[in-house]
Amino acid sequence: MKTISICIGSACHVKGSYEVIEVLKKLIVEQSLQSELEITAAFCLKNCVDAVSVKRWDGKVLSVSRENVSQIFQDEIVAYL
């Protein structure tokens, strides 16, 4: 199982980290990836300027927003499974 960590620290929280988490959870279920991906919360991924920060299992930190979360999921997560 691969882990996606989403920052819920101050900057990310203000920029919508909880909404991003909800969208990611929905996308994982819609694509039947529950056995391959898990979501965890993290405090500060040291990318506050470009929040919401999402760290992929290989350590790559992605900058995600409410508007681009679905596209990032496809391009940066599903594509690398």
Backbone hydrogen bonds, N-H to C=O, Kabsch-Sander energy under -0.5 kcal/mol:
donor,donor_aa,acceptor,acceptor_aa,energy
2,K,36,E,-3.1
4,I,38,E,-2.9
5,S,3,T,-0.5
5,S,55,K,-2.5
6,I,4,I,-0.5
6,I,40,T,-2.8
7,C,5,S,-0.5
7,C,53,S,-2.6
8,I,42,A,-2.9
13,H,9,G,-3.2
14,V,10,S,-2.4
15,K,11,A,-1.5
16,G,13,H,-1.4
17,S,12,C,-1.9
20,V,16,G,-2.2
21,I,17,S,-2.4
22,E,18,Y,-2.0
23,V,19,E,-2.3
24,L,20,V,-2.6
25,K,21,I,-2.7
26,K,22,E,-2.1
27,L,23,V,-2.6
28,I,24,L,-2.5
29,V,25,K,-1.8
30,E,26,K,-2.8
31,Q,27,L,-1.9
32,S,29,V,-1.7
33,L,28,I,-2.9
36,E,33,L,-1.6
37,L,33,L,-2.4
38,E,2,K,-2.3
40,T,4,I,-2.6
42,A,6,I,-2.3
44,C,42,A,-0.6
50,D,47,N,-1.0
51,A,48,C,-1.5
54,V,62,L,-2.5
55,K,5,S,-3.2
56,R,54,V,-0.6
56,R,60,K,-3.1
59,G,56,R,-2.4
62,L,54,V,-3.7
62,L,60,K,-0.5
64,V,52,V,-3.2
64,V,62,L,-0.6
69,V,65,S,-1.3
72,I,68,N,-2.8
73,F,69,V,-2.3
74,Q,70,S,-1.8
75,D,71,Q,-2.9
76,E,72,I,-3.1
77,I,72,I,-0.7
77,I,73,F,-1.2
78,V,73,F,-2.9
79,A,74,Q,-1.4
80,Y,77,I,-1.3
81,L,78,V,-1.5
